[in-house]
Amino acid sequence: MNEFSIKERIGMKLLTRLLQSLTGTRGGILFVTAALVIAAAAQVGASVMVAPTVVFLSDRNRTGRVIVQNPADEPTEVTVRFSFGLPWSDSLGNVQVTLQDSGVTDPRSAMDWLKAFPRKVVVPAKGSQTIRLIARPPKDLPDGEYWARIVISSRENDVAVPTSDNPENISTKLNMVMQMAIMVKFRTGELVSNLELKDVKTIASDSNVSVLLDMSNRGNVSYMGVLHATLYDADGKQINEAGSNVAIYRDLRRRVDLPIPEGDFKRPYNVKVMISSDGRTDVPPDDLIKGNKIEYSVNIE
C-alpha cells in the first residue's frame, strides 16, 4: 500500500488571489476553511501521511487500523469520521467520488456500524498515531461486501495572508483543514467478483483515439482489476497502449486515451481491451477477490 499526503501545498500568490476573489467585507478579520481531498500535489509546509489506503474487515476479523504520521515540526490535530461515497462517472468517463455524511440509504453502507478510536487526537511533531477500527454489523447480514469511507482530517495552523496594500487594513487568515477519505470494506459470507462490459464507444481523430467503456458490477463485492488498452494499425503494428487500475462498485464509465504519434500507421486501426484482476499489485493477495477476465476488440475506420 502506498502512503498518501493529505495536505495540498498552495503557493502564496495563488492563495492570496483566491482569498481576494472571496472577500467582499470591509474591515475585521476573515476566516476561511478549505476542505480538500487530495492524492498528491506540489505543497508548502509539512504533510500528514496515512496508511493503508484501503482497510479490509470481515466477519472473521472485525478489527483494523490506520496509522497517521506527522512529519511536521509542530503538533497536528486530527479528527476522524465515517462517510459514504462510491466512484461515479460523467458522460465523458471522468470519475469522481461524492461523500455523504448523513441520510445514507444504500443497503451496502457500513458507516452506521463502524467505530473508530480515537475520533480526535493531537499527533505530536515527528510522531504517529494509530486509529483503531471495529465493525459491529447487524445479525443476518446478506453475503457480500459493505462499504464506508473513513475521513481523516488534519487541522493546520492559521496562515496569515499579507494585505498591506489594503487601505482599510483588512486582516486575513486562512484556517486550513485538509482531509483524505480512505475506503473501508467489510466482507461476509460467499464473495463473488464479476464484471460485465456493457458497451464500448470509440472517438477517433488524426492524433488520438479515445475508448469509452461502460462497465457494470454483477458480483457482490467491488471488482478490483486492471484495465489495459492497446492500439494497433492495419498491419498489426502497435501504436500506443495505456492502462490503469479500476474499482467498479456499481455502474461506471471509464475513458482511455491513446495518442497517435507521428509515423506511418495504416487504417483501419484496432483497439484491444483487457480487464482482469490479474496484475493488481497494490492489494495484498489475501484481500483480492479474483474476478472474471474480459477481452474485447474493436476496429476503427
C-alpha positions in Angstrom: 0.0 0.0 0.0 1.2 3.5 -0.8 1.1 6.3 1.7 -0.7 9.4 0.5 -0.2 13.1 1.6 -3.5 14.7 2.7 -2.2 18.2 2.6 -2.1 20.2 -0.7 0.5 22.9 -0.8 -0.7 26.1 -2.3 1.6 28.9 -3.5 1.2 32.2 -1.6 0.4 34.2 -4.7 -2.4 31.8 -5.8 -3.7 31.7 -2.2 -3.8 35.4 -1.9 -5.6 35.7 -5.3 -8.1 33.1 -4.2 -8.8 35.0 -0.9 -9.2 38.3 -2.8 -11.8 36.8 -5.0 -13.7 35.6 -2.0 -13.5 38.7 0.2 -16.1 41.4 -0.1 -16.0 42.5 3.5 -15.0 45.9 4.8 -12.8 45.7 7.9 -12.5 43.0 10.5 -11.0 39.5 10.2 -11.9 36.9 7.7 -11.5 33.2 8.5 -11.7 30.7 5.6 -11.8 26.9 5.9 -10.6 24.9 3.0 -11.6 21.2 2.9 -9.6 19.2 0.3 -9.5 15.6 -0.8 -6.0 15.2 -2.3 -3.9 12.4 -3.8 -0.7 14.3 -4.4 0.4 17.8 -5.3 3.2 20.4 -5.0 3.0 21.5 -1.4 4.2 24.0 1.2 4.7 23.1 4.8 4.5 19.6 6.3 2.4 16.7 5.2 0.3 14.2 7.3 0.7 10.7 5.9 -1.9 8.0 6.2 -1.6 4.2 5.6 -3.0 2.0 4.4 -5.3 3.5 1.7 -7.9 0.7 1.9 -8.9 -1.2 5.1 -10.3 -4.7 4.7 -12.5 -6.1 7.5 -14.6 -9.3 7.6 -16.8 -11.4 9.8 -13.7 -13.4 10.8 -11.6 -10.3 11.5 -13.7 -7.3 12.6 -10.9 -5.0 13.7 -8.4 -3.0 11.7 -6.2 0.1 12.0 -5.0 3.2 10.2 -1.7 4.8 11.0 -1.4 8.6 10.8 2.1 10.1 10.7 3.0 13.7 11.3 6.5 14.6 10.0 6.0 18.3 10.8 7.9 20.2 13.4 4.6 21.1 15.2 1.7 19.0 16.6 -1.2 18.5 14.3 -4.9 18.0 15.4 -6.5 15.0 13.6 -10.2 14.1 13.6 -11.9 11.0 12.3 -15.4 10.5 11.0 -17.2 8.0 8.7 -18.9 8.9 5.4 -20.2 7.1 2.4 -19.1 7.6 -1.2 -18.7 5.4 -4.3 -17.0 6.3 -7.6 -19.3 7.6 -10.3 -18.6 8.9 -13.7 -20.0 11.5 -16.1 -20.7 11.1 -19.8 -17.0 11.7 -20.7 -15.7 9.0 -18.3 -14.4 11.4 -15.7 -14.5 9.6 -12.3 -15.4 11.4 -9.1 -16.4 10.5 -5.5 -19.0 12.5 -3.6 -19.1 12.0 0.1 -22.3 11.7 2.0 -22.3 12.1 5.8 -26.0 11.6 6.6 -29.2 10.3 5.2 -27.4 7.3 3.6 -30.0 4.6 2.5 -27.7 2.4 0.4 -28.1 -1.2 1.6 -24.3 -1.7 1.2 -23.4 1.1 3.5 -21.4 0.1 6.6 -20.9 3.6 8.1 -23.5 3.2 10.8 -21.9 0.2 12.4 -18.2 1.1 12.1 -16.4 2.7 15.1 -13.0 4.4 15.3 -10.9 5.0 18.4 -9.8 7.7 19.0 -12.0 10.1 17.0 -10.0 13.2 17.8 -6.3 13.4 18.7 -3.3 15.6 18.6 -0.4 13.9 16.8 2.9 15.1 18.1 5.6 16.6 15.9 7.5 13.9 14.1 5.1 11.3 15.7 2.4 8.9 14.7 -1.0 7.8 15.9 -2.8 4.5 15.4 -6.6 4.8 14.7 -8.3 1.5 15.6 -11.4 0.4 13.7 -14.0 -2.1 14.7 -17.0 -3.4 12.8 -20.3 -4.3 14.6 -22.5 -5.4 11.8 -26.2 -6.3 12.3 -27.1 -10.0 12.5 -28.1 -12.0 9.4 -26.2 -9.6 7.1 -26.5 -10.9 3.5 -23.4 -12.2 1.8 -21.2 -9.7 0.1 -19.1 -6.5 0.7 -20.2 -3.4 2.6 -18.5 0.0 2.3 -17.7 3.2 4.1 -15.1 5.9 4.0 -13.0 6.8 7.0 -12.4 10.6 6.6 -9.2 11.7 8.3 -8.9 15.5 8.7 -5.9 17.4 9.9 -6.2 20.9 11.1 -3.3 23.2 10.3 -2.2 26.4 12.0 -3.7 29.6 10.8 -1.9 31.0 7.8 -1.7 34.8 7.7 -2.1 36.4 4.3 -0.4 39.8 4.0 -2.8 42.6 2.9 -0.5 45.6 3.4 -1.8 47.2 0.2 -5.4 47.3 1.6 -6.2 50.8 2.7 -8.8 49.5 5.2 -6.3 47.2 6.8 -8.3 44.0 6.4 -6.6 41.2 8.4 -7.0 37.9 6.6 -6.2 34.5 8.0 -6.6 31.1 6.4 -7.6 28.2 8.6 -6.6 25.1 6.7 -8.4 21.8 7.2 -7.1 19.0 5.0 -8.9 15.7 4.7 -8.5 12.3 3.0 -11.2 9.7 2.6 -10.0 6.0 2.8 -12.2 3.1 1.7 -13.2 0.6 4.4 -14.6 -2.8 3.1 -16.3 -5.3 5.3 -16.9 -8.8 3.8 -19.1 -11.6 4.9 -20.2 -15.0 3.5 -19.7 -16.1 -0.1 -17.9 -13.5 -2.2 -18.3 -13.1 -5.9 -16.4 -10.8 -8.2 -17.9 -10.5 -11.7 -17.8 -7.6 -14.2 -19.9 -7.0 -17.3 -18.7 -4.9 -20.2 -22.0 -3.4 -21.4 -20.9 -1.1 -24.2 -17.8 0.3 -25.9 -17.6 3.5 -27.9 -14.6 5.0 -29.7 -13.8 8.6 -30.8 -11.0 8.9 -33.3 -9.1 11.8 -34.7 -5.8 12.2 -36.6 -3.9 12.4 -33.3 -5.9 10.4 -30.8 -8.2 7.5 -30.2 -10.5 7.6 -27.1 -12.2 4.5 -25.9 -15.3 4.8 -23.6 -16.1 1.7 -21.7 -19.4 1.2 -19.8 -19.0 -1.4 -17.1 -21.4 -2.9 -14.6 -20.6 -4.8 -11.4 -22.6 -8.1 -11.4 -20.9 -9.6 -8.3 -21.5 -8.9 -4.6 -18.1 -7.3 -4.0 -16.3 -4.4 -5.7 -14.5 -5.5 -8.8 -10.8 -4.6 -8.4 -8.8 -5.0 -11.6 -6.5 -3.6 -14.2 -7.8 -2.0 -17.4 -5.4 -2.2 -20.3 -5.9 -1.0 -23.9 -3.6 -1.3 -26.9 -4.0 0.5 -30.3 -2.7 -1.3 -33.5 -2.7 -0.2 -37.1 -3.9 -2.3 -40.0 -0.6 -4.2 -40.3 -0.7 -5.1 -36.6 2.0 -2.6 -35.6 1.5 -1.3 -32.1 0.8 2.4 -32.0 0.2 3.0 -28.3 -1.0 1.5 -25.1 -2.5 2.6 -21.8 -3.5 1.0 -18.5 -4.9 1.9 -15.1 -6.3 0.3 -12.0 -10.1 0.2 -11.8 -12.6 -0.3 -8.9 -16.2 -0.8 -10.0 -18.8 -0.8 -7.3 -22.0 -0.4 -9.4 -22.0 1.1 -12.9 -19.0 3.1 -14.2 -17.8 4.6 -17.5 -14.1 4.9 -18.0 -12.2 6.7 -20.7 -8.9 5.6 -22.1 -7.0 8.0 -24.4 -4.5 6.6 -26.9 -2.5 9.3 -28.6 -1.2 8.6 -32.1 2.4 9.7 -32.5 3.9 10.7 -35.8 4.6 7.7 -38.0 3.4 5.6 -41.0 0.3 3.9 -39.5 -2.3 2.4 -41.7 -6.0 2.4 -41.2 -8.2 0.8 -40.1 -6.9 0.8 -36.6 -7.8 -1.8 -34.0 -8.1 -1.4 -30.2 -7.8 -4.5 -28.0 -9.1 -4.1 -24.4 -8.4 -6.4 -21.5 -9.8 -6.1 -18.0 -8.6 -8.5 -15.3 -7.9 -8.8 -11.6 -4.5 -10.2 -12.5 -1.7 -7.8 -12.1 -3.3 -5.8 -9.3 -0.2 -5.4 -7.2 -1.4 -2.6 -4.8 -3.8 -5.0 -3.0 -2.5 -7.8 -0.8 -3.2 -11.2 -2.4 -5.2 -12.4 0.6 -7.5 -9.3 0.2 -8.0 -9.5 -3.6 -11.2 -11.3 -4.7 -10.3 -12.8 -8.1 -12.8 -11.9 -10.8 -13.5 -12.7 -14.4 -11.4 -11.6 -17.3 -12.8 -9.6 -20.2 -11.2 -9.2 -23.6 -12.7 -7.0 -26.3 -11.5 -5.9 -29.8 -12.9 -3.1 -32.0 -11.9 -1.8 -35.4 -11.7 2.0 -36.1 -12.1 3.1 -39.7 
